[in-house]
Each structure stands twice: as structure tokens, then as C-alpha cells.
């Protein structure tokens, strides 16, 4: 008898992509047996589809694009696919070099020479991240201000990575970034759909024996009038400890209902569950603190306009 293949996800990136693929398939109303290969009428095997959605196998780009074609979300699926390929490259590099970090090399110092965000992120812990969104009267996001507290896991940490996208307006140039304090822009990479990968150079090197976390802040401006997708979503990485999300809506675009979520799966993340409704603060904002974050879980807000 042929042994049954494990359905455990290969990595967090594989799990996130698989969950987004499943959501696209369910949006299209298709079963795992009805995912089309091409226009010939052939279908992918149900077993392969199930494994891909579980993150247990790496899907091909053709399969990812098939999901986008039938269920939408091309920008998100392509971005998640790129994260999977990056994670696969990193795993291969670690297998070749051994599981331990090269202590002599230390953390990367040149953002332009960095191929994978994990090369930067694995060297620090995000003690806390505060994300404050402001909206226009049409429901578009005007700007996002991020304030981050970091602790170094190894000596010499000097780079920080973050990534952003605006799904409802997928044009290059929609997002711009400006440092506020604690860092400068070392490199900014933009995809054809306007998603940006940001590498910030800290004002000083960090060390594990620093007495206090290091603070940095930056602003992401959104140059679009398109109403935002009705969700603010963050995936917790290994070492992320605390997340604070705040949303300031203009009076003309206050949601009819807004709730928070914390879930292992993006398909379940935005479900409106009893007891999770958010009430505005005295200033008219909505805020939620998420502590003890679980790696790869999805956290944030969702709402109805």
C-alpha cells in the first residue's frame, strides 16, 4: 500500500498561499474535483488540490493563476506565491549550509544584496507593532503609520523589513513610504501590481544585550481614491509578540459594522463571530490589541460599509 502523504504545511508561506487558494476556489463555487487545468476540459486531481490548499505541496504558478482566474485575487495570490518561492530558496540554502546560522557572517548589512526578507527578519524579534490607518471620506485609505519596537537576536542587526499592498488599486506608484524616526529607506522594491517590499536601515546597530527595545516609525501614503477592501489583515511571523491595530474613519465613510478577527486560516479570519464587534473610542477610532501572537495566524479588522 502506498503511504499517505502528510498534509502538514511545508512552511508558513505555503500554508498562507494554500488558504488563499481555497478561499478563491470556494468563492467560485467549485469543488476540489472541478479545478480546470485548461480549456480542454481536463481537471486537476482532487488529491493534488487538497494537498496544495493544505500547504503540503508547492503549487505551480500555472495552478495559482488558475485559482486567480476562477476566483479572483490575482495580486494577493501572486504575492503569496512569491513568498513561497522565497521560502523554498531559503530552505534549500539552509540545507546546504546546515541548520545553524553562520555566526561569523552575522545579519545582512546591504539591503540591495538581500534576496529574501527572511535573511533580515530571522535576526530580530518584533516586540510590538502599532499600525494606525486613516481613511478618506470615500473609504480609501489615506495613510498608514507604523511604529515598531525591535529586539536583536544576534549582534549587529541594522535592517528591518516590511511589505504592503493596496488590493483595490493595483498600479505602480500608488504606495509611497517616508521614514518618521529611527530609520531611513535602504531599498524599496515595487511589483507590477504596486505592492512594495521595504527595507529600512536603522539609525544604529542593535544587540541582544540592549536594555530597551529599539523604536522606529514610518508612514505609508496611499495615492488612490479607490475605496479600500473591507479588511485590515496581518500575518504574524515567528518572533512577532504584539500587534495594535487602529482605524480612523472619516464621518462620511464609517462602517455599518466592524469586528476583529484572529484565526489560523484566512478563510476563517473574516467571519463575523459573536462578541467580536468593535466599539469606537472616545475619539471615534476603532482599536484592538493582539497579544501572544501565534506564528502564521491572521489578525486584524473586517467590516461592512
C-alpha positions in Angstrom: 0.0 0.0 0.0 1.3 3.4 -0.9 1.9 5.6 2.2 -0.4 8.5 2.6 1.3 11.9 2.1 1.4 14.2 5.1 -0.9 17.2 4.9 1.3 19.2 7.3 2.2 22.6 5.6 5.8 22.8 4.3 6.1 26.3 5.8 4.1 29.3 7.0 4.2 30.8 3.5 2.9 27.5 1.9 0.0 27.5 4.5 -0.9 31.1 3.7 -0.9 30.5 0.0 -2.9 27.3 0.3 -5.6 29.0 2.5 -5.9 31.9 0.0 -6.3 29.4 -2.9 -9.0 27.5 -1.0 -10.8 30.8 -0.4 -10.7 31.6 -4.2 -12.0 28.2 -5.1 -14.9 28.4 -2.6 -15.7 31.9 -3.9 -16.0 30.4 -7.4 -18.3 27.6 -6.0 -16.0 24.8 -7.2 -15.2 21.5 -5.6 -11.7 20.1 -5.4 -12.6 17.8 -8.3 -13.6 20.7 -10.6 -10.5 22.8 -10.8 -9.8 23.2 -14.5 -6.4 22.5 -15.9 -7.0 24.3 -19.2 -9.7 24.9 -21.8 -9.5 21.2 -22.9 -11.9 20.2 -20.1 -9.4 18.3 -18.0 -9.2 18.8 -14.2 -6.5 18.7 -11.6 -6.7 15.6 -9.3 -8.7 16.3 -6.1 -5.8 14.9 -4.1 -3.3 17.3 -5.5 -5.7 20.3 -5.0 -6.3 19.2 -1.4 -2.5 19.0 -0.7 -1.8 22.3 -2.4 -4.6 24.0 -0.3 -3.2 22.5 2.9 0.3 23.9 2.0 1.7 20.3 1.9 2.9 20.7 -1.7 4.2 23.7 -3.6 1.7 24.6 -6.4 2.9 25.6 -9.8 2.4 29.2 -11.0 0.0 27.9 -13.6 -2.2 26.4 -10.8 -2.0 29.6 -8.8 -3.1 31.6 -11.8 -5.9 29.2 -12.4 -7.3 29.9 -8.9 -7.0 33.7 -9.6 -8.8 33.2 -12.9 -11.8 31.4 -11.4 -12.0 33.1 -8.0 -10.1 36.4 -8.3 -7.4 37.9 -6.1 -4.6 37.8 -8.7 -2.4 40.3 -6.8 -2.7 38.6 -3.4 -2.2 35.1 -4.9 0.9 36.1 -6.9 2.4 37.9 -3.9 1.8 34.8 -1.7 3.3 32.6 -4.4 6.4 34.8 -4.4 6.7 34.3 -0.7 6.5 30.5 -1.2 9.3 30.5 -3.8 11.4 32.7 -1.5 10.8 30.4 1.5 11.8 27.4 -0.7 15.0 29.1 -1.7 15.8 29.8 1.9 15.1 26.2 3.0 17.4 25.0 0.2 20.2 27.3 1.3 19.9 26.2 4.9 20.0 22.6 3.9 23.2 23.3 2.0 24.8 25.3 4.7 23.4 23.5 7.8 20.6 24.4 10.1 22.7 26.9 12.2 23.2 30.5 11.2 26.7 31.4 10.1 27.8 33.3 13.3 30.8 34.8 11.5 28.7 36.3 8.7 26.2 37.9 11.1 23.0 39.6 9.9 22.9 41.2 6.4 24.1 44.8 6.2 23.4 45.5 2.5 19.7 45.7 1.6 20.4 45.8 -2.1 22.2 42.4 -1.9 19.4 40.8 0.2 17.5 38.2 -1.8 15.0 37.1 0.8 13.2 39.0 3.6 13.8 36.1 5.9 17.5 36.8 5.8 16.7 40.1 7.6 13.7 39.1 9.7 15.2 36.0 11.4 17.7 38.2 13.3 15.2 40.2 15.3 12.0 40.0 17.4 9.1 42.4 16.9 8.2 43.2 20.5 5.3 45.4 19.4 3.9 46.8 16.2 1.3 49.6 16.1 -0.5 50.2 12.8 -2.6 53.3 12.6 -4.8 53.7 9.5 -6.6 56.9 8.4 -9.4 56.8 5.8 -10.8 59.5 3.5 -14.5 60.3 3.1 -14.8 57.9 0.2 -13.5 55.0 2.2 -10.0 55.0 0.7 -7.0 54.6 3.0 -5.2 57.9 3.2 -2.1 56.7 5.1 -0.8 54.1 7.5 1.6 55.0 10.3 3.6 52.1 11.7 5.5 52.2 15.0 7.7 49.2 15.7 9.7 48.0 18.7 12.6 45.6 17.9 15.0 43.4 19.9 18.0 41.9 18.3 18.6 38.1 18.5 22.2 38.5 17.3 24.7 41.3 17.4 24.8 43.9 14.6 21.1 44.0 13.4 20.8 47.1 11.2 17.9 46.3 8.8 14.1 46.0 9.1 11.7 44.6 6.5 8.0 45.3 5.9 5.7 44.8 2.9 2.4 46.4 1.8 -0.2 46.3 -1.0 -3.4 48.1 -1.9 -5.6 45.4 -3.4 -8.3 47.7 -4.9 -5.9 49.8 -6.9 -3.1 47.6 -8.3 -1.0 50.2 -10.0 2.7 51.0 -9.6 3.2 54.2 -7.7 0.1 54.1 -5.5 2.1 53.5 -2.3 4.9 55.7 -1.1 6.9 55.4 2.1 8.6 58.0 4.3 10.5 57.4 7.5 9.4 59.3 10.6 12.1 58.4 13.1 14.7 55.7 13.9 15.4 54.6 10.3 16.0 55.6 6.7 14.9 53.8 3.5 17.7 51.4 2.3 15.8 49.8 -0.5 12.2 49.7 -1.8 11.1 47.1 -4.3 7.8 47.5 -6.2 5.9 44.9 -8.1 3.9 45.5 -11.3 0.7 45.4 -9.1 2.0 48.2 -6.9 3.0 46.0 -3.9 6.1 47.3 -2.1 8.8 45.4 -0.2 10.5 47.9 2.2 14.0 47.6 3.7 14.8 50.2 6.4 18.2 50.9 7.7 18.2 51.5 11.5 19.9 54.6 12.9 22.2 52.3 14.9 23.1 48.6 15.2 21.1 46.6 17.6 22.5 44.0 20.1 20.8 41.3 22.2 22.0 42.9 25.4 20.4 46.3 24.7 18.5 47.4 27.8 15.4 48.5 25.9 13.6 47.7 22.6 14.5 49.9 19.6 11.8 52.2 18.3 11.3 53.1 14.7 8.4 54.6 12.8 7.4 55.2 9.2 4.4 56.3 7.1 2.9 54.6 4.0 0.9 57.1 1.9 -1.8 55.8 -0.4 -2.3 57.8 -3.6 -5.7 56.4 -4.6 -9.3 57.3 -4.5 -10.4 53.7 -4.7 -12.3 52.5 -1.6 -10.3 50.1 0.4 -11.0 46.4 0.7 -13.1 46.0 3.9 -10.4 44.4 6.0 -7.0 45.2 7.6 -5.1 42.0 7.8 -1.7 41.0 9.3 0.1 37.6 9.3 2.2 37.0 12.4 5.7 35.9 11.8 8.0 33.9 14.1 9.1 36.4 16.8 6.1 38.7 16.5 4.8 39.3 20.0 2.2 42.1 20.0 0.1 43.9 17.4 -2.0 47.0 17.9 -4.4 48.0 15.1 -6.2 51.3 15.0 -8.5 52.7 12.3 -9.7 56.3 12.0 -12.6 56.6 9.6 -13.9 59.8 8.2 -17.6 60.6 9.2 -18.8 60.1 5.6 -17.3 56.5 5.5 -17.9 55.0 8.9 -18.6 51.2 8.6 -22.0 49.9 9.3 -20.4 47.2 11.4 -16.8 46.4 12.3 -15.3 43.4 14.1 -11.9 41.9 14.9 -10.5 38.5 14.0 -7.7 36.2 15.0 -7.6 32.9 13.1 -5.2 30.2 11.8 -6.8 30.4 8.3 -7.6 33.4 6.1 -10.8 31.6 5.0 -12.0 31.8 8.6 -10.3 35.1 9.6 -13.0 37.5 8.4 -16.0 35.6 9.8 -18.2 37.8 12.0 -18.3 35.9 15.2 -20.5 36.9 18.3 -18.7 39.0 20.8 -16.1 40.4 18.4 -17.8 43.6 17.4 -15.7 46.7 17.9 -17.0 49.9 19.5 -15.4 53.3 18.7 -13.2 55.0 21.3 -14.0 58.5 22.6 -12.2 60.0 19.6 -14.2 57.9 17.1 -11.5 55.5 16.3 -11.5 51.7 16.4 -8.7 49.9 18.2 -7.7 46.4 19.2 -4.5 45.0 20.8 -3.5 41.4 20.0 -1.1 39.8 22.4 0.7 36.4 22.4 0.6 36.2 18.6 0.7 32.8 17.0 3.1 32.4 14.1 1.3 32.3 10.7 -2.1 33.3 12.2 -4.0 36.1 10.7 -5.1 39.1 12.8 -7.0 42.3 12.1 -10.3 44.0 11.4 -13.1 43.4 8.9 -16.2 45.5 8.3 -19.3 46.2 6.3 -19.7 49.6 4.7 
